[in-house]
Amino acid sequence: MKKSEINKNTINFFKEMKSKGFKPEDFQRNYYFFEIKDFKAAGFTNDEISFFDYTINELKQKGFTNKQIDELSYYDEYYFGVDENEQNKIIDKLKNNGFTNELLKSIKLIV
């Protein structure tokens, strides 16, 4: 199966599930990671897609860039399922990629 067919199937799946009342976080918790662009292509908005309990629009209001939001999306559900040592590694990785302490505090990843 070509990548474009996979993406089309994913988007159709999202659209079907959205019509049944599913939200993006339902996919993130119960299925494998999907990219933001796939959620948007299925009709979800920045007010419906969330990471670390904040919608994309709320993250933007806190000062996160689109690139940073994309990166957060990779760690969202994974972060909460690992031990403190692994969480600290994720935080260090985010800091190394330009996330400031203020941004990380704003979403309660650090105190």
Phi, psi and omega in degrees: 000134179287156179301321180296326177290321178297312179300318180296318178296319179298313181297317178297320177299314178300315181299316179298314182291325177298319180296340178266005176098001178293149175247161180307320182294336175296320178294316184296325181280325190254350181228177179289166181302139172234151182278153180306318183300328178291319177298316182295320179297333179274359175102003177283147182257171177296343176271352179254335182269127183224153176222136182055037177070019176232136177291165178302317180297321178294321178296319178297320178296330179280351177109006179286142176273166176302319180297318179293322178295318175303316180294318177302324183299332180288334187254351191312286184287327180301317183306318185282350181258005182244167181285172184300323179299315179291323176299319178296324177296320178295315179299316178299319179297318179296317178298318179295338179261018171099003177285126180277162176301322181298316179296316181293325176293324184296339177246016173063030174278333173225160179249000000 
